[in-house]
């Protein structure tokens, strides 16, 4: 019986979560019989189940609601505002009673009779003319077949699959080292694929449709709209996006805060909206979408927007800002002050908002799960809050680093960039007992991670790396580590309580070799180091220097050892290539990358090493591969370059961090390999259709000269014919000798390549 009762509680709670939105949608469209039937089936099911378990209060309430809905179905009652409110109140009481059964608490029964009386009161009336306080645009939910599983069983399954993955990786290394034969390798590949599929399937079992999170929004919008006297239309998109079940629970409160604040003092009242030229009914749009390994949840309203000036005034009054820094804040930084504790743009304190609490909780909760919350405000037009959260708490993309001889992992979502300490873009300065890093003219606090945990740093200080972190979507700080290893997808588990109590770690995972790796908590590290994440980075400026816009460049070392740089915007990616993919074809060095064959610059012949790296450069229309020995760093250069004496691969030389660095001439490089633009007309050359020599020998040569070859038709710019053939209509005729003939006056030897190309080039100039 206990198992059946537990099943009843779980099923009823699940149906209750979706029912509030269905009732609100039904109120906005009373003629929607499908919605009415959905609600009726729920109360009918609850009535029958509660009778089986002998739960008289639940039975009485659900029976009264069933009678009221049956009257609407038969046409005896109208689905007016009072009836919908009574049904909603009864549904709320059913939820309280079900919760009380599970927890053993008691719920006062004094109000049950009043609820039943409100449901039973028959007041036939014409359909109301008043619009509902809120409306919802959402697709009807379609029930899916499912079974219920204990959460701890799913966790054990995920743990087992994670161990399988680690064992597979260890076996893969042994097979590589031992040189397994083809049959063993094939078997291993099948096992590896099966493990990957199993891991994906188990991961999906933890996922839920985000519709479960959105289901409560219509009811919330209706209730808040009624309380504040505002009409709000709710639009919900992306309910089919799936998210880890734990993530859904973690972002439920932040989403509630944002929606409540948007209606309470984001969306204006009807009078104010009319004065602003807006419709009386406000609009609230909530949508979710997946981008890579992140879920983006956007909440946008068409209200008055944030008052950045008012936020700055309150921040100054609270001592969070000084006048000098306030004057330097960008509009985006002003809006971000809404996340500071104690700051609010509400004109008055209400039961819903205005006390300056809530938005700071939103940011704290989102950061706790490795996410970021961003705000975009347009004064007078509305505000858009964007929550960026990882797809799952159990498998996250991370960067593994080494410090103090140990491996650690950092959530990739918090990483802004990675730079080398001895790179020209980094400058470190002491500041009392702390240090400040300046990375490309951005000054930020520096946290020496080994020193933070009380261990000595590596002896090679110049070889260390800085990981620039942006955990809160606002302030930056740099974390100094000994080395950066690799990007990986990590299965994260809770660490021991003593480890978590340090406040520096967000969990633990295992590396491929089975060694434990701690996942760092960027906000926790900042708090331990005494860094306020609300403090933004400072741009270092020289007031005496003329204003120049710095351009980001990619600094690298060529195959020959020269230090050069190229505009970062042209570097599409860095490819790791095999030397046997390089061939000297058609007079040039080319490399095969995937399905593409690209010209290879930066070397005169194939690199001698088995593998080499290349920059994949693009001008928007074509691509070139440029061989490099190593990529050094990203630098921002705003100075002047000394131009090269003649056009070529290098367009000039610049002074970067005290060293002379050559700058690639992209215009010259792409000019060498440029194809005719898509809009340029290629001249037409007409060849004899029945001549094998023309089809097999002449055609490639003519196309190389930049012509479009045709074998019939009019309007040709050039026609190539034999001496004894009748000339076709063309602007210019080129005659070739016969196979064994001698060139006569006015004709070209058919095997004189240079003469034929020269004649084609001359004809092209006149075309």
C-alpha positions in Angstrom: 0.0 0.0 0.0 2.8 2.4 0.8 4.2 2.0 -2.7 0.8 2.7 -4.3 0.3 5.8 -2.1 3.8 7.0 -3.1 2.9 6.5 -6.7 -0.4 8.4 -6.2 1.5 11.4 -4.6 4.1 11.5 -7.4 1.6 11.3 -10.2 -0.8 13.9 -8.7 2.1 16.3 -8.1 3.2 15.9 -11.7 -0.2 16.6 -13.1 -0.7 19.5 -10.7 2.4 21.2 -12.1 1.0 21.3 -15.6 -2.6 22.0 -14.7 -2.3 25.7 -13.7 -1.2 26.7 -17.2 -4.0 24.6 -18.8 -6.6 26.4 -16.6 -5.3 29.8 -17.4 -5.2 29.0 -21.1 -8.8 27.7 -20.8 -9.9 31.0 -19.2 -8.5 32.9 -22.1 -10.3 30.6 -24.6 -13.5 29.3 -22.9 -14.4 27.5 -26.1 -11.3 25.3 -26.0 -13.0 22.0 -25.3 -9.6 20.1 -25.3 -8.4 22.2 -22.4 -11.6 21.7 -20.5 -11.5 17.9 -21.0 -7.9 17.8 -19.8 -8.8 19.6 -16.6 -11.9 17.5 -16.1 -9.9 14.2 -16.5 -7.5 15.3 -13.9 -10.1 16.0 -11.2 -11.9 12.9 -12.1 -8.8 10.8 -11.7 -7.9 12.4 -8.4 -11.5 11.8 -7.1 -11.3 8.1 -8.0 -7.8 7.5 -6.6 -8.5 9.4 -3.4 -11.6 7.2 -2.8 -9.5 4.1 -3.2 -7.0 5.4 -0.5 -9.9 6.7 1.7 -8.9 10.4 1.6 -12.3 12.1 2.3 -11.1 15.7 2.0 -9.4 15.2 -1.3 -12.5 13.3 -2.5 -14.9 16.0 -1.5 -12.9 18.8 -3.1 -12.2 17.0 -6.4 -15.9 15.9 -6.6 -17.1 19.5 -6.2 -14.6 20.6 -8.9 -15.7 17.8 -11.2 -19.4 18.8 -10.8 -18.6 22.4 -11.7 -16.6 21.4 -14.8 -19.3 19.0 -15.8 -21.8 21.8 -15.7 -19.5 23.9 -18.0 -19.2 20.9 -20.4 -23.0 20.6 -20.6 -23.5 24.3 -21.2 -25.2 24.9 -17.8 -22.4 27.3 -16.6 -20.1 29.8 -18.2 -16.3 29.6 -17.7 -16.2 33.1 -16.1 -13.4 34.6 -14.0 -15.1 33.6 -10.7 -15.4 30.0 -11.7 -11.8 29.8 -12.9 -10.6 31.4 -9.7 -12.6 28.8 -7.7 -11.2 25.9 -9.7 -7.6 27.3 -9.2 -8.2 27.6 -5.4 -9.4 24.1 -5.2 -6.4 22.8 -7.2 -4.1 24.7 -4.8 -5.8 23.1 -1.8 -5.5 19.6 -3.4 -1.8 20.3 -3.8 -1.5 21.2 -0.1 -3.3 18.1 1.0 -1.2 15.8 -1.2 2.0 17.5 0.2 0.6 17.0 3.7 0.2 13.3 3.1 3.8 13.0 2.2 5.2 15.1 5.0 2.8 14.2 7.7 1.8 17.8 8.3 -1.7 18.9 9.0 -3.8 21.3 6.9 -6.7 23.2 8.5 -10.0 22.1 7.1 -11.9 25.3 7.9 -11.7 26.6 4.3 -12.8 23.4 2.6 -16.5 24.3 2.8 -16.0 27.8 1.4 -14.1 26.3 -1.6 -16.8 23.7 -2.2 -19.5 26.4 -1.9 -17.7 28.6 -4.4 -17.4 25.7 -6.8 -21.1 24.7 -6.3 -22.5 28.3 -6.7 -24.5 28.2 -10.0 -24.8 31.7 -11.4 -25.6 31.4 -15.1 -24.4 34.5 -16.9 -23.5 35.6 -20.4 -19.8 35.2 -21.4 -17.8 38.0 -19.7 -16.7 40.9 -21.8 -13.7 41.7 -19.6 -10.3 40.4 -20.9 -8.5 38.0 -18.6 -5.7 39.5 -16.6 -3.3 37.4 -18.5 -3.3 35.1 -21.5 -0.9 32.4 -22.7 0.2 31.3 -26.1 1.5 27.7 -25.8 1.0 24.5 -27.6 -1.1 21.9 -25.8 0.9 19.3 -23.9 1.0 15.8 -25.4 1.3 13.0 -22.8 4.2 10.7 -23.4 4.6 7.1 -22.2 6.9 6.9 -19.3 7.8 4.9 -16.2 9.0 6.1 -12.8 12.5 5.2 -11.5 14.2 6.1 -8.2 16.7 8.9 -8.6 19.4 7.0 -6.8 19.1 4.2 -9.3 19.8 6.7 -12.1 22.7 8.0 -10.2 24.2 4.5 -9.7 23.7 3.8 -13.4 25.5 7.0 -14.4 28.3 6.2 -11.9 28.7 2.7 -13.5 28.9 4.1 -17.0 31.5 6.7 -15.9 33.6 3.8 -14.6 33.2 2.0 -17.9 34.4 5.1 -19.8 37.5 5.3 -17.6 38.2 1.6 -18.0 37.8 2.0 -21.8 40.3 4.8 -21.9 42.8 2.9 -19.9 42.4 -0.1 -22.2 42.8 2.1 -25.2 46.2 3.3 -24.0 47.4 -0.3 -23.3 46.3 -1.4 -26.8 48.1 1.6 -28.4 51.2 0.9 -26.4 51.1 -2.9 -27.1 50.3 -2.7 -30.8 47.1 -4.8 -30.9 46.3 -6.7 -34.1 43.5 -5.6 -36.4 40.9 -8.0 -35.0 41.4 -6.9 -31.4 41.3 -3.3 -32.5 38.0 -3.8 -34.3 36.5 -5.5 -31.3 37.6 -2.7 -29.1 36.1 -0.1 -31.5 32.7 -1.9 -31.3 32.9 -2.1 -27.5 33.9 1.6 -27.3 31.0 2.6 -29.5 28.6 0.7 -27.4 29.9 2.3 -24.2 29.5 5.7 -25.8 25.9 5.0 -26.8 25.1 3.6 -23.3 26.6 6.7 -21.7 24.5 9.0 -23.9 21.3 7.0 -23.2 21.9 7.1 -19.4 22.6 10.8 -19.6 19.3 11.3 -21.4 17.4 9.5 -18.6 18.4 12.4 -16.3 16.9 14.9 -18.7 13.5 16.5 -18.5 11.6 18.8 -20.8 12.0 22.3 -19.7 8.2 22.5 -20.2 8.0 21.1 -16.6 9.7 24.4 -15.5 7.5 26.6 -17.7 4.2 24.9 -16.7 3.8 27.1 -13.6 4.4 30.4 -15.4 0.8 30.9 -16.8 -0.7 30.6 -13.3 2.0 32.9 -11.8 1.5 35.5 -14.5 -2.3 35.4 -14.0 -2.1 35.8 -10.2 0.5 38.6 -10.3 -1.4 40.4 -13.1 -4.6 40.2 -11.0 -2.8 41.5 -7.9 -1.2 44.4 -9.6 -4.1 45.2 -11.9 -2.1 44.7 -15.1 -2.9 42.8 -18.2 -0.1 40.7 -19.4 0.2 38.3 -22.3 2.6 35.4 -21.7 4.3 33.7 -24.7 6.2 30.5 -24.0 8.6 28.9 -26.6 11.1 26.1 -26.4 9.2 23.8 -24.0 10.6 20.8 -25.8 14.2 21.6 -24.8 15.6 19.1 -22.4 17.6 19.9 -19.3 19.1 17.9 -16.4 16.4 17.4 -13.7 18.6 18.9 -11.0 19.2 22.0 -13.2 15.5 22.5 -13.6 15.1 22.6 -9.8 18.1 24.9 -9.4 16.8 27.6 -11.8 13.2 27.5 -10.8 13.7 30.2 -8.1 15.8 32.5 -10.3 13.2 32.3 -13.1 10.4 33.0 -10.6 12.2 36.2 -9.4 12.8 37.5 -12.9 9.2 36.9 -14.0 7.7 38.4 -10.8 9.9 41.5 -11.1 9.1 41.9 -14.8 5.4 42.1 -14.1 5.5 44.1 -10.9 7.7 47.0 -11.9 9.0 46.2 -15.4 5.7 46.3 -17.3 3.8 49.6 -16.8 0.2 50.0 -15.9 -2.4 50.5 -18.6 -2.5 54.3 -18.3 1.3 54.7 -18.4 1.5 52.3 -21.4 -1.2 54.4 -23.3 0.8 57.6 -22.7 3.9 55.8 -24.1 2.0 54.7 -27.2 2.0 51.0 -26.2 -1.0 48.6 -26.1 -2.8 48.3 -22.7 -1.7 44.7 -22.4 1.9 44.1 -21.6 3.9 41.3 -23.2 6.2 38.8 -21.5 8.1 36.3 -23.7 9.9 33.3 -22.1 11.8 31.0 -24.4 14.5 28.4 -24.1 16.9 27.0 -26.7 20.0 24.9 -26.7 23.3 26.2 -28.1 26.1 23.7 -27.9 26.4 22.4 -24.4 24.5 25.3 -22.9 20.8 26.1 -22.4 19.8 29.7 -22.9 16.6 30.9 -21.1 15.4 34.4 -22.1 12.8 36.4 -20.3 11.9 39.5 -22.2 9.2 42.2 -21.4 8.1 45.3 -23.3 8.1 47.5 -20.2 9.9 50.7 -19.2 13.4 49.2 -19.1 16.0 49.7 -16.4 16.8 53.2 -15.2 20.7 53.0 -15.2 21.0 56.5 -13.8 18.9 55.6 -10.8 20.9 52.4 -10.2 24.1 54.4 -10.2 22.6 56.9 -7.7 21.6 54.1 -5.3 25.0 52.5 -5.7 26.7 55.7 -4.8 24.5 56.2 -1.8 25.2 52.7 -0.7 29.0 53.2 -1.0 29.3 50.5 -3.7 30.8 53.0 -6.2 32.8 56.2 -6.1 32.1 59.2 -8.4 35.2 58.5 -10.6 34.3 54.9 -11.3 30.6 55.7 -11.7 31.5 58.2 -14.5 33.4 55.4 -16.4 30.6 52.8 -16.3 29.2 51.7 -19.7 25.4 51.4 -20.1 25.8 47.6 -19.8 27.7 48.0 -16.5 25.1 50.3 -15.1 22.4 47.8 -15.9 24.4 45.1 -14.2 24.2 47.0 -10.9 20.7 45.5 -10.6 22.4 42.3 -9.3 23.9 44.2 -6.4 22.3 43.4 -3.0 20.1 46.2 -1.8 19.7 47.9 -5.2 16.3 48.2 -6.9 14.7 50.5 -9.4 11.2 50.0 -7.9 9.5 53.3 -7.0 7.8 51.8 -4.0 8.0 48.7 -1.9 5.3 46.1 -2.6 4.5 42.6 -1.4 6.2 41.4 -4.5 9.4 43.5 -4.9 11.2 46.7 -4.3 13.3 45.7 -1.3 16.5 45.2 -3.3 16.5 41.5 -2.7 15.9 38.9 -5.4 18.1 39.8 -8.3 21.3 39.2 -6.3 19.8 35.9 -5.3 19.2 35.2 -9.0 22.8 35.7 -9.9 24.1 33.8 -6.9 21.9 30.8 -7.7 22.8 30.8 -11.4 26.5 31.1 -10.6 26.3 28.2 -8.2 25.5 25.8 -11.0 28.2 27.2 -13.3 25.9 29.5 -15.2 25.8 33.2 -16.1 23.0 35.7 -16.1 23.1 38.7 -18.4 20.8 41.7 -18.8 20.1 43.8 -21.8 17.8 46.9 -21.3 16.4 49.3 -23.7 14.9 52.3 -21.9 11.3 52.6 -22.7 11.2 49.4 -24.7 11.9 46.6 -22.1 14.4 44.3 -20.6 15.8 40.9 -21.6 17.3 38.7 -19.0 19.4 35.7 -20.4 20.3 32.8 -18.2 23.1 30.7 -19.6 23.3 27.4 -17.8 25.2 24.1 -18.5 23.1 21.3 -20.1 23.8 19.1 -17.1 25.4 19.2 -13.7 27.0 15.8 -14.1 28.8 16.1 -17.4 30.4 19.5 -18.1 33.1 20.8 -20.5 36.2 21.8 -18.6 39.8 22.8 -18.9 42.3 20.7 -17.0 45.3 22.6 -15.6 48.3 21.7 -13.4 49.3 23.5 -10.2 51.7 22.4 -7.5 52.1 19.1 -9.4 48.4 18.3 -9.2 45.7 18.3 -11.8 42.6 20.5 -11.5 39.7 21.3 -13.7 38.0 24.6 -14.4 34.4 24.9 -15.9 34.8 26.1 -19.5 31.8 28.4 -19.2 33.7 30.6 -16.7 36.9 30.9 -18.9 37.4 34.2 -20.8 40.8 33.5 -22.3 44.2 31.9 -21.6 47.5 33.8 -21.9 51.1 33.0 -21.1 52.8 35.1 -18.4 55.9 35.8 -20.5 53.8 36.9 -23.5 53.9 40.5 -24.6 50.3 41.1 -23.8 50.7 40.4 -20.0 52.1 42.7 -17.3 52.1 41.8 -13.6 52.6 44.4 -10.9 52.6 44.1 -7.1 49.9 45.9 -5.2 50.6 45.6 -1.4 50.5 41.9 -0.6 48.5 41.2 -3.7 49.2 41.5 -7.4 47.4 42.9 -10.4 47.6 41.5 -14.0 47.2 43.7 -17.0 46.2 41.7 -20.0 46.0 43.7 -23.2 45.3 47.0 -21.3 42.7 45.4 -19.1 43.7 45.5 -15.4 42.3 42.8 -13.1 43.1 41.1 -9.8 45.6 38.2 -9.9 45.1 35.1 -7.8 48.1 32.8 -7.4 46.4 29.5 -7.0 49.3 27.6 -5.5 49.8 30.4 -3.0 46.1 30.4 -2.2 46.1 26.8 -1.2 49.4 27.1 0.7 51.8 25.3 -1.8 54.9 26.6 -3.6 54.6 27.6 -7.2 56.6 26.2 -10.1 60.2 27.4 -10.3 59.7 28.6 -13.9 57.6 31.7 -13.3 57.9 32.9 -16.8 56.5 29.7 -18.2 53.3 29.9 -16.2 49.9 30.5 -17.6 47.1 32.9 -16.7 43.5 31.7 -17.0 41.2 34.8 -17.2 38.0 33.9 -15.5 34.6 35.6 -15.8 32.3 33.5 -13.5 29.5 36.0 -13.0 29.2 37.5 -16.4 30.7 40.7 -15.0 34.0 41.1 -13.2 37.2 39.5 -14.4 40.1 38.0 -12.5 43.2 36.1 -13.5 44.1 32.7 -12.0 47.8 31.8 -12.2 48.6 28.1 -12.8 51.7 26.2 -13.7 50.4 24.7 -17.0 47.3 24.2 -19.1 46.7 20.6 -20.3 43.6 20.0 -22.3 39.8 20.5 -22.8 37.7 17.5 -21.7 34.1 16.5 -21.0 34.2 15.5 -17.3 31.7 13.5 -15.2 31.4 15.5 -12.0 30.4 14.1 -8.6 30.1 15.7 -5.2 33.4 15.9 -3.3 33.7 14.9 0.4 32.2 17.3 2.8 35.6 18.3 4.2 36.7 19.2 0.7 33.6 21.1 -0.2 33.9 23.1 3.1 37.1 24.7 1.8 34.9 26.8 -0.5 37.3 26.4 -3.5 35.9 23.3 -5.2 32.6 22.5 -7.0 33.1 18.7 -7.1 35.4 15.9 -8.1 36.0 13.8 -11.2 38.4 11.2 -12.5 40.9 11.7 -15.3 41.4 9.1 -18.1 44.3 7.6 -16.1 42.0 7.1 -13.0 43.6 9.9 -11.0 41.1 12.1 -9.0 40.8 15.7 -10.2 39.1 18.5 -8.3 36.8 20.8 -10.1 37.6 24.4 -9.1 34.8 26.8 -8.1 35.6 30.2 -9.7 33.3 32.3 -7.5 34.5 30.5 -4.4 38.1 31.1 -5.3 37.4 34.8 -5.8 35.6 35.0 -2.4 38.5 33.2 -0.7 41.0 35.6 -2.3 38.9 38.6 -1.2 37.9 39.7 -4.8 34.6 41.3 -5.4 33.2 39.9 -8.7 31.1 43.1 -9.0 34.3 45.0 -9.6 34.8 45.4 -13.3 38.2 45.4 -15.1 39.9 48.7 -15.7 41.1 49.7 -19.1 44.6 51.2 -18.9 44.7 54.4 -20.8 47.5 56.9 -21.6 45.9 60.4 -21.6 48.8 61.9 -23.6 48.7 59.3 -26.4 46.5 59.9 -29.5 43.4 57.9 -29.5 43.8 54.6 -31.5 41.7 51.5 -31.7 43.8 48.4 -30.9 43.5 45.5 -33.3 43.8 41.9 -32.0 46.7 40.0 -33.7 47.7 36.3 -33.5 51.4 36.1 -32.7 53.2 33.0 -34.0 56.6 31.6 -35.0 57.1 30.5 -38.6 58.6 27.2 -39.8 61.8 29.1 -40.3 61.8 30.5 -36.8 60.8 34.1 -37.6 58.3 35.8 -35.3 55.3 37.1 -37.2 51.7 38.1 -36.5 48.4 38.2 -38.5 45.1 39.9 -37.9 43.1 37.6 -35.5 39.9 38.1 -37.5 41.4 36.3 -40.5 42.6 33.3 -38.5 39.6 30.9 -38.7 41.2 28.1 -36.7 44.5 26.4 -36.0 44.8 23.0 -37.7 46.9 20.1 -36.5 47.9 18.4 -39.8 49.9 15.4 -41.1 52.9 16.1 -43.4 51.8 13.4 -45.8 48.7 15.5 -46.6 51.0 18.1 -48.3 51.6 17.7 -52.1 53.2 19.9 -54.7 50.4 20.0 -57.3 49.7 22.3 -60.2 52.9 24.2 -59.5 52.0 25.1 -55.9 52.2 23.5 -52.5 48.8 22.4 -51.3 47.4 20.6 -48.3 44.3 18.4 -47.9 42.2 19.4 -44.9 39.1 17.3 -44.6 37.2 17.5 -47.9 39.1 20.7 -49.0 42.4 21.3 -50.7 43.9 24.6 -49.7 47.1 26.4 -50.9 49.8 26.1 -48.3 52.0 29.1 -47.6 54.7 29.7 -45.0 57.0 27.0 -46.3 58.8 26.1 -49.5 58.3 22.3 -49.2 56.4 19.9 -47.0 57.5 20.2 -43.3 60.0 17.4 -42.3 58.1 16.6 -39.1 55.4 13.9 -39.2 52.8 16.5 -37.9 52.8 20.2 -38.2 50.4 23.1 -37.4 48.8 25.6 -39.8 46.7 28.7 -39.5 43.6 28.5 -41.6 43.2 32.0 -42.9 40.1 33.3 -44.7 39.2 36.5 -46.5 35.5 35.7 -46.4 35.5 34.2 -49.9 38.5 31.8 -50.0 40.9 30.1 -47.6 44.7 29.6 -47.3 46.7 27.4 -44.9 49.8 29.0 -43.4 52.3 26.6 -41.8 53.6 27.6 -38.4 56.0 26.2 -35.8 54.0 27.4 -32.8 51.3 29.9 -31.9 52.6 32.1 -29.1 49.8 34.5 -28.0 47.1 37.0 -28.8 48.3 40.6 -28.8 46.5 43.9 -29.2 48.5 46.3 -31.4 47.5 49.9 -31.9 50.9 51.3 -32.9 52.4 52.1 -36.3 54.2 49.6 -38.5 57.2 50.3 -40.7 56.2 49.3 -44.3 58.2 46.7 -46.3 60.1 48.2 -49.2 58.3 46.0 -51.8 55.1 44.0 -52.0 55.4 40.5 -50.7 54.5 38.1 -47.9 55.4 40.6 -45.2 53.8 44.1 -45.4 55.8 45.6 -42.5 57.4 45.3 -39.1 56.1 46.4 -35.7 57.6 46.6 -32.2 55.7 44.3 -29.9 56.9 43.9 -26.3 60.3 45.2 -27.3 60.7 42.8 -30.2 60.5 43.3 -33.9 57.6 41.3 -35.3 56.8 41.0 -39.0 53.2 41.4 -40.1 51.7 39.2 -42.8 50.4 40.9 -45.9 47.0 39.2 -46.3 46.2 41.2 -49.4 49.3 39.9 -51.1 48.8 36.3 -49.9 45.1 36.1 -51.0 45.9 37.9 -54.2 48.3 35.1 -55.2 45.5 32.5 -55.0 42.5 34.7 -55.9 39.9 33.2 -58.1 37.6 35.4 -60.3 35.0 37.0 -58.2 31.5 35.5 -58.4 30.1 38.6 -60.1 32.9 38.9 -62.7 32.1 37.8 -66.3 34.6 35.3 -67.7 35.3 35.7 -71.4 34.0 32.8 -73.6 36.1 30.7 -75.9 34.5 28.6 -78.5 36.2 25.2 -79.4 35.4 22.7 -82.1 32.9 20.2 -80.8 34.1 17.2 -82.9 37.9 17.7 -82.4 39.4 15.4 -79.7 42.5 17.7 -79.5 40.3 20.6 -78.6 38.4 18.7 -75.9 41.4 17.0 -74.2 44.4 19.3 -74.8 43.1 22.7 -75.5 40.3 22.9 -73.0 42.4 22.8 -69.8 44.8 25.3 -71.3 42.1 27.8 -72.2 40.4 27.4 -68.8 43.8 28.1 -67.1 43.9 31.4 -69.1 40.7 32.4 -67.4 38.1 31.6 -70.2 34.8 29.8 -70.0 34.9 27.0 -72.7 31.9 26.3 -74.9 31.6 23.9 -77.9 28.6 25.5 -79.5 26.5 28.7 -79.4 26.9 32.4 -80.3 28.4 35.4 -78.6 31.9 34.0 -78.0 34.8 36.4 -77.4 37.3 34.1 -78.9 37.1 31.1 -81.2 40.0 28.7 -81.8 39.8 26.8 -85.0 42.1 24.9 -87.4 43.5 26.6 -90.5 41.1 24.9 -92.9 37.9 25.2 -90.8 35.1 27.7 -91.4 35.3 30.4 -88.6 32.3 30.5 -86.3 30.8 33.9 -85.2 33.2 35.3 -82.7 34.9 38.6 -81.8 38.3 37.2 -82.5 39.5 34.1 -84.3 42.7 32.2 -83.5 43.8 29.7 -86.1 46.0 26.7 -85.3 48.1 24.6 -87.7 47.1 21.1 -88.4 48.7 18.1 -86.6 51.6 17.9 -89.0 51.5 21.3 -90.6 53.8 24.3 -90.4 52.4 27.6 -89.1 51.5 29.9 -91.9 51.2 33.7 -91.6 48.4 34.6 -89.2 48.2 31.1 -87.5 49.8 29.6 -84.4 51.6 26.4 -84.0 49.1 24.2 -82.2 51.9 23.0 -79.8 53.3 26.5 -79.1 51.9 26.9 -75.6 53.5 30.2 -75.0 52.3 31.8 -78.2 48.7 30.5 -77.7 48.6 31.8 -74.1 49.9 35.2 -75.2 47.2 35.4 -77.9 44.5 34.4 -75.4 45.8 37.1 -73.0 45.7 39.7 -75.7 42.2 38.7 -76.7 41.0 38.8 -73.1 42.2 42.4 -72.8 40.0 43.4 -75.7 37.0 41.3 -74.5 
